[in-house]
Amino acid sequence: MPTPYKTTAVWTEETLPAAIRAAHTTKAGTWGLLRVLEGKARLVWEDGSGSVEVTPERPCPIPPEVLHHVEVDGPVRMQVEFYRERV
């Protein structure tokens, strides 16, 4: 697996930024990997194609420039890793 060039701070249900809860994308050529360290979160694709439950056992890749947002319902610890190649 490639090495991330950047990793966010660890966010909780209380500190998850509003920008992450709202529709957003990664930059062109940038892959994200949503990692949940504790609890669970939902990664929702804005194109209507569905959502993915993300858990410590099941991180979720985020393709470049794909509109999405994150939802949480309960205690969670998570972060996003950024890569320049597919993860």
N, C-alpha and C positions, 0 to 999 in steps of 0.2 A: 504494500500500500504506500502511496506517496506521502510525503511529509507536508503538513499544513504550513502555509507561509504566515498565517495569522490565526489566532484563537481569541474569541471574545472572553470577557469575564464570565464567571459562573453566575447565572441569573436564577432567582427564585420566583414563585408566583407573585411576590410583592415587588420585586425589582425588575421584572421583565419589561423592557422599554415599550412605550406605546407604539413606536415605529415598527417593532417586531410583531405586535398584535394587529397592526394594520397591514393592508396590502403593500408589498414591496418586492423587489427582485435583487438578485446578486448582479454584479457587473458582468459585462461581456467577457467571456473567457474565464470566469470565476465560478467554481463549484463550491457549494456549501455542504456541510455535513452536520445535521442537527443531532447532537448527542444529549440524551437525557441521562443524568447521573443518578437521580433518585426520582421516583414517582413516574408520571407519564404526561405527555403533551400530545396535541393533535396538530399536524402540519396539514393545512388546507390549501389546495390548489385553486386559485381564483378563476380558472377557466371552466369550472364546473365538473371537472373530471373526478372529483372526490377528495378524500383525505386519507392520511395515514396516522395510525396511533404509533407514537414513538416512545420506546421504553429503553431502559439500560441495555437490554438484550437486543434491541432492534433500532439502531440509529437509522436516519433517513437522509439520503443524498438529495441535494437541491441543485438542479441543473441551472446553468447560467441564464439569466434574463427571464426566468419563469416566475410569473406573478403568484405570490403565495402569502399566507399569514400563519401565525402560530396561536393556538388556543390552549389555555390551561384551565383545569377545574380541580383545584386541590393542591396540596403541597408538591413542589417539584424543584429540582435543581437541574439546570441545563446550560449548555453552551453551544456555540457554533464554531466549527473549524472551517477555514477557507483554503482552497486548493486551486492550483492553476491547471490541473488536469483532472479528468473524470475520476471519481471515487466510487 
